[in-house]
Amino acid sequence: TCLRVLDLSHNQLTTLPDGMRTSRLETLKISNNNFTALPDVLGRLRTLTSLELRHLPRVKALPKSFGLLRRLKYLDLTGTVLSNIPNQIRGKPSEVVMHMRQK
């Protein structure tokens, strides 16, 4: 079987492994961790349709590789305050459902 959902929330992570390649990963949850920046490895997860980045207060921007996530349909940024929303998301609000609530 292939891994389709990976929940790494609440683990005090500061990074993800560079070699992280799960060819069929559809959902990644990395909320409530200690990231200061999101790793570029996210852009290599091309099959992602759902990404939860909740409550990451030290993260201020999405990595440039984020634009490679063409299948992404759901992005939850609740409690994560970004300095700006990347053009690839801002320009296509009907294609990506975002949750951005400050709590």
Buried (B, 14 or more C-beta within 10 A) or exposed (E): EEEEEBEBBEEEBEBBEEEBEBEEBBBBBBBBBEBEBBBBBBBBBEBBBBBBBBBBEEBBEBBEBBEBBEEBEBBBBBBBEBEEBBEBBEEEEEEBEBEEEEE
